[in-house]
Amino acid sequence: MAKRILIKPLITEKTTKLTEANGTYGFVVGMDANKIEIKNAVEKNYGVTVSDVRTITDNGKFGWKRTPFGISQGTKGRMKKAYVTLKKGETIDFFSTI
């Protein structure tokens, strides 16, 4: 089975501010993807030059709710995010194909 590197772009208020300030874009990536693989995938898919990659793993949040059968407990899924900084003057347009 092929390894999934880039799952989807991360479009939030924080990433929008980072993009406007210093050309940093956010992506949700596979849990087993490393920085080199992320850099190569972004450069191949978007045709840009990556200068820096930072990653963070968000642990799943714990939650519970009351049901007629008692209390149901669990966690929301884990997620790995990558913040990719591009070379000066380069951009990625996520909305060009909409």
N, C-alpha and C positions, 0 to 999 in steps of 0.2 A: 504494500500500500504506500502511495506517495505521501511524503511528509508535507503538511500544510504549513507554510511560513506566514504569509500575510492572509489574515482572515477578512478584515474589513478596515476601512479608514475610521478613525476615531474623531468624530465631529462634535465638539462640545464648546462651551464658552471659553474654557481654559485653553484648548488647542487653537481656537480662533485667535485669541490674544497672542499666543506664542508665535503663530504664523505671521501675524502682522508685525510683531516686534523684531523677531530675528530669524524667520524662515524655518521654524521647527514645526513638523507635522506629526500627528499621532496616528498610530495603527494598533489594532488588536491583532496579536500574533499568536501562533501556536505555542503551547506551554513548553515544548522541547526545542524551540527555535533559539539559536544563539545570535550574537550581534553581527558576526560575519555573514551568516545566512540572511539575516534581515537586510543588511546593507546591500548584498548582491541582489536580493529579490526586488527591492525598491528601485535600484538602478536599472535592472532589466525591465521591470513592468512599466516604469514611468519615464525612462530615458533621461534621468538626471544624475548629478554627481553628489554623493552623500559624503559629508565631512565628519559627522558625529552621530552615534547611536547610543541612546540611553534606554534601559529597560527597567520595568517594575512589575512585580507580581502582586496582584490584589487577591488576598484570601477571601473565600466566600463568607458572606455575612450570615450570622446565626439568626434564625427567626422562628417564631411559633405562632400558632393561631388556635382558637377554640373551635371545636367541631362538636356535633351531637354525640360523637363517639369518644370524646376526651380531647386532650391537648395534642396537637400535631406539631412535631418539632423537626427542624432540618436546617440545611444551609443552602445558600444560593451559590451558584457556580463560581469557581476560581477563574481569573482572567489574567493574562499577561499582556502588558501594553509596552509599546516601543515609541519613543520620541526621537524622530529622525531630523537632524539639522542638515539642510542642503547647502551647497556651495553658494557664495554670494551671487545674487542676481538670478538664480534659478527658482522656479515655482512649479507646483503641481496643481492642476485644476481638476478637482473631483467632480464638479458639476457640469463639465463640458458635454457629457453624453446624455444629459437628462432632457 
